[in-house]
Amino acid sequence: MNTHTENHPFDYDLFVIGAGSGGVRASRIASQLGAKVAVAEDLYLGGTCVNVGCVPKKLFVYGSHFHEDFEAAKGFGWSFDNLKFNWETLRDNKTEEVERLNGIYDNILGNAGVEIIRGTARLIAENTIDVEGRTITAKNILIATGSWPRKPNYPGVEHTIDSNAFFYLEKLPKRVIVEGGGYIAVEFAGILNALGCDTELVYRGPLFLRNFDEDVRHFIAEQMQLKGVKLSFNTQIQSVAKQEDGSLQVSVGSAEQNEVRVVDSLITAIGREPKVQGLGLEALGIEQKQNGSIVVDDNFQTNVPGIFALGDVIGRMQLTPVALAEGMALARHLFNGQAINMDYENIATAVFCQPNIGTVGYTEARARELNYSLEIYKSSFKPMKHTISGIEEFTFMKLIVDKDSRKVLGVHMVGPDAGEIIQGIAIAIKAGATKEDFDSTIGIHPTAAEEFVTMREPVKE
Ligand SMILES: Cc1cc2nc3c(=O)[nH]c(=O)nc-3n(C[C@H](O)[C@H](O)[C@H](O)COP(=O)(O)OP(=O)(O)OC[C@H]3O[C@@H](n4cnc5c(N)ncnc54)[C@H](O)[C@@H]3O)c2cc1C
């Protein structure tokens, strides 16, 4: 259904607030389906993922891992001296790539016929938006404003930096604390440690990566410690004070005691909140959850007709491919009459810590909660590369199988390229593969991934 007609009462068929993952996808598809579309953006094209998320993060992970690769190379006969790392080169090359991607997004939108309006958008009435003094009307409005780092509130928090600023650090800190227990904190700690910073991760909970499989959480904690990251769980930052030499005195407390650390930088990654401030939601009575995220139905419709929301701002699964899929589904629904059937089951994810985590399907705890009767397969081993690399790193794999249907309900891995490996396995899981399908698949030798099709003995209950 194309709502655009010559004598249209509105300026646009669709007005999108936010040119991030979800907003760009929704506007591009809507425009290609014949709608008249504009998108407002007040910071950067491509949103969090391109500018201060997935892309720069992964480039930093690549950059930092070379350190270990050079070490590993010695076991294979290579020798070299005078190895040097230059932070500014990595940071600036990353920024150059991000800017190239900003340009690509500009082109993608332009070529699709989407009008880009630079500025902060605010809802002022149903079907009406203000962009810095300009009033615009639209039949449909999509809020795709994403999320923003949450700030802690202890004294001295102004001396800390958030995940956005991490990507533009002027100098690489010699000593650093990363605060948080989510995947972003874990990835940042891995990057900084691998770049040679004296790195401590401080988290108030008993173990990081809540919602990941328990075995995976313990295994990656061990691996990170083997690589030199100090992990301080059940520990809270109480205050930060800046010293004359520019270093930070950080007071941390646990049940046992209070301690003081002196570091050059404290990076906070304690979670993200929906970016809704100043959007005008309250005035229109748009329903929000307690944490501010926007409440929508299965069609991404808010309680106000014609106003939709998706991506991080609705607080479902805060991942780029999810925002993309939601944006595509909404555009096809509004302008092609297609039903929205967003399926949030079995979405594979990776954590780009070192080594990586890759995961799809249920954790063991979740499968037990759902009363499945389970067969669990586990394997941990030293990957072939590290038999002579001299690097102490191990790989872990786990399969969670439903005893009754024989379906594989969950697959978890900690090891090099776990994200790449699990992406392939996710297709099998989505297709409903059984343990017998895994068993009858011939492995690729020698790989680590072949272990997934050769695990024969379940762990004893
Ligand atoms: C450090 C980090 C690492 C991440 N790594 C991964 C990863 O490896 N894999 C993965 O899948 N996901 C990752 N994510 C999550 C991913 O970036 C987000 O889930 C995704 O970007 C959400 O897309 P979105 O469209 O909802 O919002 P965003 O991409 O954040 O886009 C929102 C846009 O709206 C703009 N905006 C906000 N308010 C207004 C306004 N009032 N007017 C105009 N414009 C406005 C913002 O400037 C922004 O550009 C990471 C996130 C972070 C922070």
The ligand as a MOL file (V3000), in Angstrom:
LIG
                    3D

  0  0  0     0  0            999 V3000
M  V30 BEGIN CTAB
M  V30 COUNTS 53 58 0 0 0
M  V30 BEGIN ATOM
M  V30 1 C 30.2950 -0.0360 22.2380 0
M  V30 2 C 29.1650 -0.7330 21.5310 0
M  V30 3 C 29.4040 -1.8850 20.8330 0
M  V30 4 C 28.3770 -2.5250 20.1630 0
M  V30 5 N 28.6710 -3.6710 19.4890 0
M  V30 6 C 27.6830 -4.3180 18.8310 0
M  V30 7 C 27.9800 -5.4990 18.0920 0
M  V30 8 O 29.1150 -5.9660 18.0560 0
M  V30 9 N 26.9660 -6.0910 17.4290 0
M  V30 10 C 25.6890 -5.6050 17.4570 0
M  V30 11 O 24.8120 -6.1760 16.8190 0
M  V30 12 N 25.3850 -4.4890 18.1430 0
M  V30 13 C 26.3520 -3.8390 18.8290 0
M  V30 14 N 26.0610 -2.6980 19.5210 0
M  V30 15 C 24.6420 -2.2550 19.5950 0
M  V30 16 C 24.2200 -1.5020 18.3510 0
M  V30 17 O 25.1170 -0.4570 18.1000 0
M  V30 18 C 22.8070 -0.9680 18.5450 0
M  V30 19 O 21.9490 -2.0230 18.9230 0
M  V30 20 C 22.2460 -0.3280 17.2710 0
M  V30 21 O 23.0600 0.7260 16.8440 0
M  V30 22 C 20.8160 0.1810 17.5280 0
M  V30 23 O 20.3090 0.8210 16.3920 0
M  V30 24 P 19.1990 1.9310 16.5130 0
M  V30 25 O 18.7880 2.2510 15.1240 0
M  V30 26 O 18.1760 1.5300 17.4750 0
M  V30 27 O 19.9280 3.1950 17.1890 0
M  V30 28 P 21.2600 3.9580 16.7860 0
M  V30 29 O 22.0860 3.2010 15.8550 0
M  V30 30 O 21.8730 4.4020 18.0550 0
M  V30 31 O 20.7300 5.2370 15.9990 0
M  V30 32 C 20.0080 6.2560 16.6160 0
M  V30 33 C 20.3050 7.5610 15.9070 0
M  V30 34 O 19.3420 8.5300 16.2720 0
M  V30 35 C 19.9740 9.7840 16.4130 0
M  V30 36 N 19.0940 10.6070 17.2550 0
M  V30 37 C 18.7420 10.3630 18.5390 0
M  V30 38 N 17.8540 11.2920 18.9670 0
M  V30 39 C 17.6480 12.1330 17.9090 0
M  V30 40 C 16.8250 13.2770 17.7320 0
M  V30 41 N 16.0250 13.7290 18.6990 0
M  V30 42 N 16.8580 13.9080 16.5300 0
M  V30 43 C 17.6580 13.4480 15.5350 0
M  V30 44 N 18.4360 12.3610 15.6450 0
M  V30 45 C 18.4340 11.7060 16.8270 0
M  V30 46 C 21.2980 9.4200 17.0520 0
M  V30 47 O 22.2470 10.4420 16.8810 0
M  V30 48 C 21.6560 8.1500 16.2980 0
M  V30 49 O 22.4160 8.4040 15.1480 0
M  V30 50 C 27.0720 -2.0030 20.1880 0
M  V30 51 C 26.8080 -0.8220 20.8880 0
M  V30 52 C 27.8440 -0.1910 21.5550 0
M  V30 53 C 27.5580 1.0730 22.3080 0
M  V30 END ATOM
M  V30 BEGIN BOND
M  V30 1 1 1 2
M  V30 2 1 2 3
M  V30 3 2 2 52
M  V30 4 2 3 4
M  V30 5 1 4 5
M  V30 6 1 4 50
M  V30 7 2 5 6
M  V30 8 1 6 7
M  V30 9 1 6 13
M  V30 10 2 7 8
M  V30 11 1 7 9
M  V30 12 1 9 10
M  V30 13 2 10 11
M  V30 14 1 10 12
M  V30 15 2 12 13
M  V30 16 1 13 14
M  V30 17 1 14 15
M  V30 18 1 14 50
M  V30 19 1 15 16
M  V30 20 1 16 17
M  V30 21 1 16 18
M  V30 22 1 18 19
M  V30 23 1 18 20
M  V30 24 1 20 21
M  V30 25 1 20 22
M  V30 26 1 22 23
M  V30 27 1 23 24
M  V30 28 2 24 25
M  V30 29 1 24 26
M  V30 30 1 24 27
M  V30 31 1 27 28
M  V30 32 2 28 29
M  V30 33 1 28 30
M  V30 34 1 28 31
M  V30 35 1 31 32
M  V30 36 1 32 33
M  V30 37 1 33 34
M  V30 38 1 33 48
M  V30 39 1 34 35
M  V30 40 1 35 36
M  V30 41 1 35 46
M  V30 42 1 36 37
M  V30 43 1 36 45
M  V30 44 2 37 38
M  V30 45 1 38 39
M  V30 46 1 39 40
M  V30 47 2 39 45
M  V30 48 1 40 41
M  V30 49 2 40 42
M  V30 50 1 42 43
M  V30 51 2 43 44
M  V30 52 1 44 45
M  V30 53 1 46 47
M  V30 54 1 46 48
M  V30 55 1 48 49
M  V30 56 2 50 51
M  V30 57 1 51 52
M  V30 58 1 52 53
M  V30 END BOND
M  V30 END CTAB
M  END
